[in-house]
């Protein structure tokens, strides 16, 4: 089973079982859009389309321009960080992400992306801290649950904790991820997993745009 670390996309909806959280996200999105001129909003929407359609170079170019004209908007810096990350420009991604978190240190999506980068850099304890902090801000944040499950499964080999977060992830996504459903059934059946399974079926950090 091949998995990847899950990361979010600011400006798109997130799956949640909390209707109030969904309403709050919509209100936040509209408030952000109101800060942009019509021309800027069109450019931003084109950038989001680029991210969704894997046209990361276009997204990066558009967001770089917006980050200069709207330097105090964390959402722009975050999505620019995401574009850099998708282009494997990790150092630049970190720079943009640090700017986003400086403006808004309590953004769950930014914290998760920071955790993804920390994981790639081998800083597993810091990644765990960031994912937990994201869940402290939004206990129904799907990507944070999934990424914590991977950390506990692969790096810590704490199967009970991994299973707990896999289960929550599946509940929040209506069990649509059939591979993870099967995987959870397997690890629940026995905590004595064959050590060879990570070599035969590599699991990597889910790179998923919400």
BAMAR-107405 format. One line per field, with one value per residue (C-alpha): residue number from 1; x, y, z. Coordinates in steps of 0.1 Angstrom, whole numbers, plus 5000, padded with zeros to 4 digits. Layout:
BEGIN
nr <- c(NUM	...);
x <- c(X	...);
y <- c(Y	...);
z <- c(Z	...);
***
This chain:
BEGIN
nr <- c(1	2	3	4	5	6	7	8	9	10	11	12	13	14	15	16	17	18	19	20	21	22	23	24	25	26	27	28	29	30	31	32	33	34	35	36	37	38	39	40	41	42	43	44	45	46	47	48	49	50	51	52	53	54	55	56	57	58	59	60	61	62	63	64	65	66	67	68	69	70	71	72	73	74	75	76	77	78	79	80	81	82	83	84	85	86	87	88	89	90	91	92	93	94	95	96	97	98	99	100	101	102	103	104	105	106	107	108	109	110	111	112	113	114	115	116	117	118	119	120	121	122	123	124	125	126	127	128	129	130	131	132	133	134	135	136	137	138	139	140	141	142	143	144	145	146	147	148	149	150	151	152	153	154	155	156	157	158	159	160	161	162	163	164	165	166	167	168	169	170	171	172	173	174	175	176	177	178	179	180	181	182	183	184	185	186	187	188	189	190	191	192	193	194	195	196	197	198	199	200	201	202	203	204	205	206	207	208	209	210);
x <- c(5000	5015	5005	5016	5015	4982	4984	4957	4949	4938	4908	4892	4867	4879	4860	4847	4818	4813	4788	4797	4834	4822	4803	4832	4855	4831	4829	4867	4870	4846	4864	4897	4882	4868	4904	4914	4906	4887	4919	4937	4909	4909	4947	4943	4915	4937	4965	4942	4930	4967	4973	4943	4952	4989	5000	5024	5047	5017	5004	5039	5042	5008	5012	5047	5032	5003	5027	5044	5012	4995	5023	5001	4977	4988	4966	4987	5020	5007	4995	5028	5046	5024	5033	5070	5066	5049	5079	5102	5116	5116	5138	5117	5086	5098	5105	5070	5055	5074	5060	5024	5029	5043	5011	4988	5005	4972	4965	4960	4968	5001	5010	5004	5025	5052	5049	5052	5084	5098	5091	5110	5139	5139	5126	5099	5094	5088	5064	5044	5042	5029	5003	4991	4990	4969	4944	4943	4930	4907	4901	4884	4912	4915	4950	4964	4949	4962	4997	4998	4987	5016	5041	5030	5028	5061	5084	5073	5057	5031	5003	4975	4980	4983	4951	4933	4942	4936	4901	4893	4906	4883	4853	4858	4861	4832	4855	4861	4898	4895	4932	4934	4902	4920	4952	4934	4918	4952	4969	4940	4942	4976	5002	5030	5034	5059	5088	5093	5060	5076	5101	5077	5049	5065	5044	5053	5041	4999	5003	4967	4950	4917);
y <- c(5000	5033	5064	5100	5127	5147	5185	5211	5238	5272	5284	5250	5232	5208	5176	5178	5164	5198	5219	5250	5245	5244	5276	5293	5282	5297	5329	5331	5324	5352	5376	5368	5374	5408	5419	5415	5437	5422	5418	5403	5379	5367	5361	5343	5321	5312	5303	5280	5264	5259	5241	5219	5210	5204	5235	5245	5268	5290	5290	5299	5328	5342	5338	5354	5385	5386	5380	5413	5433	5417	5408	5406	5379	5346	5326	5338	5329	5295	5286	5299	5276	5248	5256	5256	5223	5207	5218	5202	5236	5228	5257	5283	5265	5268	5305	5312	5290	5308	5340	5326	5313	5346	5363	5336	5310	5292	5281	5242	5238	5258	5237	5205	5216	5226	5191	5175	5194	5185	5149	5151	5167	5138	5159	5135	5147	5183	5170	5151	5183	5203	5178	5176	5214	5215	5190	5212	5239	5217	5182	5171	5181	5150	5156	5159	5126	5108	5122	5114	5078	5075	5088	5064	5035	5040	5059	5051	5017	5026	5006	5014	5051	5047	5027	5054	5081	5059	5052	5089	5097	5071	5083	5119	5108	5083	5054	5064	5054	5017	5011	5025	5006	4974	4985	4994	4960	4944	4962	4958	4920	4918	4942	4918	4930	4915	4940	4932	4949	4984	4973	4954	4981	5015	5040	5076	5109	5115	5147	5155	5188	5191);
z <- c(5000	4989	5009	5010	5036	5034	5030	5026	5001	5015	4995	4991	5014	5040	5050	5085	5105	5123	5103	5124	5113	5077	5081	5098	5069	5044	5063	5065	5028	5019	5043	5026	4992	5003	5010	4973	4944	4915	4895	4925	4932	4896	4898	4931	4917	4887	4911	4931	4898	4889	4922	4918	4882	4891	4871	4899	4879	4869	4905	4918	4894	4902	4940	4940	4925	4949	4979	4970	4966	4996	5019	5050	5038	5052	5028	4998	5015	5024	4989	4976	5000	4987	4951	4960	4979	4949	4928	4953	4963	5000	5012	4994	5006	5042	5037	5024	5051	5079	5066	5066	5102	5113	5102	5115	5138	5144	5109	5109	5072	5075	5106	5087	5057	5081	5096	5062	5055	5089	5082	5049	5068	5093	5122	5132	5168	5155	5128	5155	5176	5146	5136	5173	5174	5142	5158	5189	5166	5146	5161	5129	5106	5083	5071	5106	5117	5086	5089	5126	5118	5094	5119	5146	5121	5102	5125	5160	5153	5179	5163	5188	5183	5145	5144	5164	5140	5109	5123	5129	5094	5079	5099	5087	5051	5052	5046	5010	5012	5006	5008	5043	5053	5044	5060	5093	5093	5088	5116	5139	5134	5148	5163	5153	5117	5093	5093	5056	5046	5046	5021	4999	5001	5008	5026	5020	5034	5011	4991	4986	4978	4997);
***
